[in-house]
Amino acid sequence: MITGVVLPAINPDMRGTADWSKSKMLDLLVEGVRHASGILLDEEQQKLVRKKIESVIERLDDAVRNPGLTSQDRAVNHAATKLFSVLAEVASELVMNDPAAIGKAAKTYELNDITVNRSQIGYAGSDCWDVEFSFFNPENHQEALVIVSQPIDVNDAVPALVDKPRKFRRR
């Protein structure tokens, strides 16, 4: 640089890159809700479901902003990118409790918290972390949280899922 500051070189590992867009991801998640609910959604219902999913994604996007320098940051970043495929499976539960209520008062879960803890599973030499995304129902605070947990090994240049993501409820 002109000021004499030397910046470190960045050599990305292309194995860890992917081409995606928020629009394509939303289409995938709306299709996941439609498939999981087993009903055909008209255009207005699809827009409503898409808007609800988009609010969860926007909150997630804000929650995972970090420099990515620590193992915990890298685990959260990788888990967040993999969460989108997991959300396709659980989106119907997070967006609505009753397919018939889509146009009425279908509940929408909101992102509550992201926690990272050292994982109890992992092989020798691994750097495994359990990343948990918790979602709550803003209309009923007495309802248990929906937890999506993913064990991530960040030992390699490209983090990897150690086991398939789990979904469960917690009080």
N, C-alpha and C positions, 0 to 999 in steps of 0.2 A: 504494500500500500504506500501511498505518497508520504504518510506520516512515519513510515518505518515499522509499523506494527506488522508482525508476522502472524498470519492466520494458519491454523492447522489444516492440512489437506484432508479432504473427505473422499474416501474410497468406498462407495456403497456396494454392498453385496446384492447383486441383482436377483438372487434367489428370494430376497425378502420384499420385493416390489410387486405391485399388482396395479392393474388399471381398473378403476371403478368410478362411479359417479353417484351422487346422492339420489338423483332421479331414478337410476336403475335399481339402486338398493331399495328405495321406497316401493317401486313396482314389485320387487321380489317379496318384500314383507307384506304388502297388501294381498298379493297372491297367496302367501302363506296363511294369512288370516282367512281368506276365502276358502282355501282348501281344508283348513282345520275345522272351520265352522260347518262345512258341508252344504252351504247355501249359496245361491247366486246373488251377488250384490249388484244392485243397479248403480248407475253412475253417481247419483247423489250419495249413496251409502259408501261407495268406494272413496269419494272425496272426504267424507267424514272420517273413515278409518285411516286414510292417508294422513289427514291432519293430526289425528291422535298419535300415530306412529311418529310423525315428524317432530312433535313436541318432545317425545321421549329421546329421539336421536339428537335434537338440539341440546337438551340438558346433558346428555352423555358427552357430546362434543365439548361442551364447556368444562365438564368435570375431569376430563382426562388430559387437559393441557398441562404439560410438564416438560422439563428439558431433556428427559430421557437419559440422564447420566448414571443413575443408580440402577441396580438390579430390579428394585421395586418399580421404578418408573418404566423400565423396559417391559416388565411383566404386565403392568397396567395397559401400556400402549398396545402390546400384542393381543392381550385379552379383549380390548375394546374393538380391535379390527375383527377378531374372530367372533365377537359377540353378535355381530350383525347376522351371521349365518345361524347362530343359536336362536336369535330373536325370531327368525322365520319359523322356527318350530314352536316357540312359546308365545308368539305375538298375539294369537287369538285369546289366550288367557290374560295377557297384559292389557289388551285393548278392550275386551268386552267379556262380560260374564254370561250373557245370554244373547245368542245370535239374533233373536227376535227383537232385541232392544237396541239394535244399532242406531236407528233413527231417533230414539227416545233418550233414555238416560243410561246408556251403556257406560260402564265405569272404565276409566283409563288409569292404569297404574303410572306412577311417576317415579323417576330415578330418585332413590333415597340417599344411597351412599355407595362408595367404592372402598373396600378394605383389601389390604394386602398383608398376608401372613406367611411366614416360612412354612413350606409344605412338609407334611410328615411322610410323603411318598417321594421317591426319587432314588436314583442309583448313585453309586460312588462317583464323586467328582462333579455332580450336577449342581445347579443353582436353581432349585425349584421353589416356586411361590404359588400360593393359592390366592387367586384374585376373585373376590366376591362382589357382585353387583346386586344390591338390594333395591327392590321396588315396593312402593306402598300405594294403597288406595286412598287418595285424598278425600274421598267421600265417606270413608269409614276407617278411622284411625285405630279402631279396635281389631281390625282384621290383621292376620299374620302377614309378615313381609314375604314376598316371593324372592327367593335368592337364586341367582345363577352363579355357580362356582366353577372356576376353570383352573386346573393346575398347569402352570407354565414353567418350562425349563429355559432359562435365559443364558445358559452357559455358552452356547454357540453364538456366532455372529447373527444367525437368524433364530429367534426364539421358537420353541415348539410346544405344542400341547402334549402333556405327559399322559393324560387320560381324557376321555370324552367329558364334555361339560355336564354338570349335574344341576338339576332344578329341584328345589325343595322349598318348604315354608318354614319360617322361624318367627317366634314371638319375641 
